[in-house]
Amino acid sequence: MNRARLERLILDLAEGQWGLLTAAQARAVGVSRVQLTRLAQDRVLIRLAHGVYVLRGAANMEHLELRAAWLGLDPERMAAEQLRNPTQGAVVSHASAARLHQLGDLEADRHEFTLPMRKQTRRSDVRLHRAVLTAGEVMTVAGLPTTTPERIVVDLLADCHDGEQVARVLAGAVHARSIDLGQIAPLLSPFAARFGLPLGKGDLLLEHLLELGGAADQVIADNLVSAARANDVGVGEMVSRIAEMRRILEEIQGRHV
């Protein structure tokens, strides 16, 4: 195989994978490991990890190491094929997912993924979790299959992360309006007792985390806007109605004291 054809094959492989390719993918189109090594020696490719390479011109790609780790977990399949059924393979999760969503300030010193099957890795910078995710728990972020903010919060609590850290992740999702609080409340029920709350009270834990993360006021404001729209009135008028209702309730309570 001449050099021009070799480089063309490499470019074609990397084109839809953020400039990345694996040795297994290269082997499938007739490129040997020796040829890959020579391309690396000539700085056409840069070796990122065992069996994973990046084109020199793509070496500054955002989230490059995370992308390479994800691709290396299923090195024979192209990224496009894996993305067609994301829940069947590795999904970016836990602290890595929070960082990809830009939520909170967790240290993502390891690349974390959730897979539906048992899998092992020799990489010390990769941590694998086993769980079956539903389609509603996975979304695409920066081109990678990633758990949703709701699932991230649940995973972090299940992984015993500090409450304040989880609260900041939750707050970030609230401020970005990327989380369904009605959906997440029941999912928090198993963790309520850990925070000194009644067993199974996910709604109380949600309130606690919102307060802890400084997002409670944002939720109230958003609820006011939603209520105003639903009743076809201005936010100011809605606030006045609520204030009047509160005044009436206080009067009624005062009569019964």
C-alpha positions as CSV (number, residue, x, y, z in Angstrom):
1,M,0.0,0.0,0.0
2,N,1.5,3.3,-1.0
3,R,1.7,6.2,1.4
4,A,-1.0,8.3,-0.2
5,R,-3.5,5.5,0.0
6,L,-2.5,4.8,3.6
7,E,-3.0,8.4,4.7
8,R,-6.3,8.5,2.8
9,L,-7.6,5.5,4.7
10,I,-6.6,7.0,8.0
11,L,-8.3,10.3,7.2
12,D,-11.5,8.5,6.2
13,L,-11.5,6.6,9.5
14,A,-10.9,9.6,11.6
15,E,-13.2,12.0,9.8
16,G,-16.4,11.1,11.7
17,Q,-14.7,10.4,15.0
18,W,-13.2,13.8,16.1
19,G,-9.9,12.9,14.4
20,L,-9.6,9.7,16.3
21,L,-9.2,6.1,15.2
22,T,-8.3,2.8,16.8
23,A,-5.8,0.1,15.8
24,A,-8.7,-2.3,15.4
25,Q,-10.6,0.0,13.0
26,A,-7.4,0.5,11.0
27,R,-6.8,-3.2,10.8
28,A,-10.3,-3.7,9.5
29,V,-9.4,-1.6,6.4
30,G,-6.0,-3.2,5.8
31,V,-3.7,-0.9,7.8
32,S,-1.3,-2.8,10.0
33,R,0.0,-1.9,13.4
34,V,3.5,-1.5,11.9
35,Q,2.1,1.1,9.5
36,L,0.3,2.9,12.3
37,T,3.6,3.0,14.3
38,R,5.4,4.6,11.3
39,L,2.6,7.2,10.9
40,A,3.1,8.0,14.6
41,Q,6.8,8.2,14.2
42,D,6.3,10.6,11.3
43,R,3.9,12.7,13.6
44,V,1.0,12.1,11.2
45,L,-0.7,10.4,14.2
46,I,-0.3,10.9,17.9
47,R,-0.8,7.8,20.2
48,L,-3.2,8.7,23.0
49,A,-3.6,5.3,24.7
50,H,-3.1,1.7,23.9
51,G,-4.6,1.2,20.4
52,V,-6.0,4.7,20.1
53,Y,-4.6,7.4,17.9
54,V,-5.5,11.0,16.9
55,L,-4.6,13.0,13.8
56,R,-2.0,15.6,14.6
57,G,-4.3,18.4,13.5
58,A,-7.0,17.3,15.9
59,A,-4.8,17.0,19.0
60,N,-6.4,20.1,20.6
61,M,-9.9,18.8,20.3
62,E,-12.1,19.5,23.3
63,H,-12.7,16.5,25.6
64,L,-10.1,14.5,23.5
65,E,-9.0,12.2,26.3
66,L,-12.6,11.4,27.3
67,R,-13.5,10.7,23.6
68,A,-10.4,8.5,23.2
69,A,-11.3,6.5,26.4
70,W,-14.9,6.0,25.2
71,L,-13.8,4.8,21.7
72,G,-11.2,2.5,23.2
73,L,-13.9,0.6,25.2
74,D,-15.3,-0.8,21.9
75,P,-12.4,-0.3,19.5
76,E,-13.7,-2.4,16.6
77,R,-16.9,-0.4,16.1
78,M,-17.0,3.0,14.6
79,A,-18.4,5.9,16.6
80,A,-21.4,6.4,14.3
81,E,-22.4,2.7,14.8
82,Q,-22.1,3.0,18.6
83,L,-24.2,6.1,18.7
84,R,-27.1,4.5,16.9
85,N,-27.9,2.4,20.0
86,P,-26.1,4.3,22.8
87,T,-27.7,2.4,25.7
88,Q,-26.1,-0.9,24.3
89,G,-22.6,0.4,24.9
90,A,-20.5,2.7,27.1
91,V,-22.2,5.9,28.2
92,V,-20.3,8.8,29.8
93,S,-21.6,9.0,33.4
94,H,-21.1,10.2,37.0
95,A,-18.5,12.9,37.5
96,S,-17.4,12.7,33.8
97,A,-21.0,13.3,32.7
98,A,-21.4,16.3,35.1
99,R,-18.2,17.8,33.7
100,L,-19.4,17.3,30.1
101,H,-22.7,19.0,31.0
102,Q,-20.7,21.7,32.8
103,L,-22.6,21.1,36.1
104,G,-21.0,21.6,39.5
105,D,-17.3,21.5,40.2
106,L,-16.5,17.8,40.7
107,E,-13.0,16.6,40.1
108,A,-13.2,14.3,37.1
109,D,-9.7,12.7,37.5
110,R,-11.0,9.5,36.0
111,H,-13.1,8.9,32.9
112,E,-16.3,7.3,34.1
113,F,-18.7,5.2,32.0
114,T,-21.7,3.1,32.5
115,L,-22.2,-0.1,30.5
116,P,-25.0,-2.7,30.5
117,M,-22.5,-5.6,30.6
118,R,-19.6,-6.5,32.8
119,K,-16.3,-5.2,31.3
120,Q,-12.8,-4.7,32.7
121,T,-10.1,-2.2,31.8
122,R,-6.4,-2.0,32.7
123,R,-6.5,1.7,32.5
124,S,-6.1,3.4,35.9
125,D,-7.7,6.6,34.6
126,V,-10.9,4.8,33.5
127,R,-13.7,3.7,35.9
128,L,-16.5,1.5,34.7
129,H,-20.0,1.1,36.3
130,R,-22.5,-1.5,35.4
131,A,-26.2,-0.6,34.9
132,V,-28.9,-0.9,32.3
133,L,-29.8,2.6,31.2
134,T,-33.1,3.5,29.4
135,A,-33.3,5.7,26.3
136,G,-34.7,8.5,28.5
137,E,-31.6,8.5,30.7
138,V,-29.2,9.1,27.9
139,M,-28.6,12.1,25.7
140,T,-25.9,13.2,23.3
141,V,-23.5,15.9,24.7
142,A,-20.6,17.1,22.6
143,G,-21.2,14.1,20.3
144,L,-20.9,11.6,23.1
145,P,-23.6,9.4,24.7
146,T,-24.0,10.9,28.2
147,T,-26.4,10.4,31.1
148,T,-29.0,13.0,31.7
149,P,-28.8,15.5,34.6
150,E,-31.5,13.5,36.5
151,R,-29.5,10.3,36.2
152,I,-26.2,12.1,37.1
153,V,-27.7,13.3,40.4
154,V,-29.0,9.8,41.3
155,D,-25.7,8.2,40.3
156,L,-23.6,10.6,42.4
157,L,-25.8,10.0,45.4
158,A,-25.6,6.2,44.9
159,D,-21.8,6.6,44.6
160,C,-21.8,8.3,48.0
161,H,-20.5,11.7,46.8
162,D,-20.7,14.6,49.2
163,G,-24.1,16.2,49.5
164,E,-22.8,19.7,48.8
165,Q,-21.1,18.5,45.6
166,V,-24.3,16.9,44.4
167,A,-26.3,20.0,45.4
168,R,-24.0,22.1,43.2
169,V,-24.5,19.8,40.3
170,L,-28.3,19.9,40.8
171,A,-28.1,23.7,41.1
172,G,-26.2,24.0,37.8
173,A,-28.9,21.9,36.1
174,V,-31.6,24.1,37.6
175,H,-29.9,27.3,36.4
176,A,-29.4,25.8,33.0
177,R,-33.1,24.6,33.0
178,S,-31.9,21.2,31.9
179,I,-33.5,19.1,34.6
180,D,-37.1,17.9,35.3
181,L,-37.5,18.3,39.1
182,G,-40.8,16.5,39.0
183,Q,-39.2,13.5,37.5
184,I,-36.2,13.4,39.9
185,A,-38.0,13.7,43.2
186,P,-39.2,10.1,43.4
187,L,-35.7,8.9,42.3
188,L,-34.2,10.5,45.4
189,S,-36.3,8.5,47.9
190,P,-33.7,5.8,48.6
191,F,-31.2,8.4,49.8
192,A,-33.4,10.5,52.1
193,A,-32.4,8.7,55.3
194,R,-28.7,9.3,54.7
195,F,-29.5,13.1,55.1
196,G,-31.5,12.6,58.3
197,L,-34.8,12.8,56.5
198,P,-37.7,10.4,56.8
199,L,-37.2,7.2,54.8
200,G,-38.5,7.4,51.3
201,K,-39.0,11.2,51.3
202,G,-37.4,12.1,48.0
203,D,-39.3,15.4,47.8
204,L,-37.8,16.5,51.1
205,L,-34.3,15.6,50.0
206,L,-34.9,17.5,46.8
207,E,-35.8,20.6,48.8
208,H,-32.8,20.1,51.0
209,L,-30.4,19.8,48.0
210,L,-32.0,22.9,46.3
211,E,-31.4,24.9,49.4
212,L,-27.9,23.6,49.9
213,G,-27.0,24.4,46.3
214,G,-28.6,27.9,46.4
215,A,-31.2,27.0,43.7
216,A,-34.4,27.2,45.7
217,D,-35.2,30.8,44.7
218,Q,-34.7,30.0,41.1
219,V,-37.2,27.1,41.3
220,I,-39.7,29.4,43.0
221,A,-39.2,32.0,40.3
222,D,-39.6,29.5,37.5
223,N,-42.7,28.1,39.1
224,L,-44.2,31.6,39.3
225,V,-43.6,32.2,35.6
226,S,-45.1,28.8,34.7
227,A,-48.2,29.5,36.8
228,A,-48.6,33.0,35.3
229,R,-48.4,31.6,31.8
230,A,-50.8,28.8,32.6
231,N,-53.3,31.3,34.0
232,D,-52.7,33.8,31.2
233,V,-51.7,36.6,33.6
234,G,-48.5,38.6,34.1
235,V,-46.0,37.6,36.7
236,G,-46.6,40.7,38.7
237,E,-50.3,40.0,38.9
238,M,-49.6,36.4,39.9
239,V,-47.4,37.6,42.7
240,S,-50.1,40.0,43.9
241,R,-52.7,37.2,43.8
242,I,-50.4,34.9,45.9
243,A,-49.8,37.7,48.4
244,E,-53.5,38.4,48.7
245,M,-54.2,34.6,49.2
246,R,-51.5,34.5,51.9
247,R,-53.0,37.6,53.7
248,I,-56.4,35.9,53.7
249,L,-55.0,32.7,55.1
250,E,-53.2,34.6,57.8
251,E,-56.4,36.4,58.8
252,I,-58.3,33.1,59.0
253,Q,-55.5,31.6,61.1
254,G,-55.6,34.6,63.3
255,R,-59.3,34.2,64.0
256,H,-58.7,30.7,65.3
257,V,-55.9,31.5,67.6
